[in-house]
Amino acid sequence: MKFELLIDIIGWIGGIEVTIGYVLISLKKIKAENFYYQFVNLTGAFLLIINTWYHKAYPSAVVNIIWVTIAVYSFIKYRSEKGERKFP
């Protein structure tokens, strides 16, 4: 029972992180090129993968795997661009 509670907490934290990122983008408080936006998307989606895989919610897990892939791609893309540094 304690392990399942941990998995649920992980899922809640992931959901909150992804939601915070979405709110900040929607309210134009940050841009998609912002390191912290990509970071909350990456970590939030990763935590949701753990939760959804455990609960056998595979469609949601796959969506979050794609979300993580997009965030990783963005990190690589923005770090490799010459000129203005958008990421630390």
C-alpha positions, 0 to 999 in steps of 0.5 A: 500500500505504501508503494502505491501511495508513492506512485500516486504522489509521483503522478500528482507531482508530475501532473502539477508540473506539466500544468504549471508549464502549460499555464505559464505558456498560456499566460505568456509568462515564459516562452517555449524556448525557456529552460525552465518550461522545458524542464518542468515538461520533461520532469513532469511527463517523466513522473507521469510515465511512472504513474501511468505505467504502474497503473497500466494506463498505457495510452497516457504513458505513451503520450508522456513518452512522446512529451519527454522526447519533445522536451529532450529534443528541445534541450538538444536543439536549443543548446546546439544553436549558435548565437543567443543562448536560451538555456543556461 
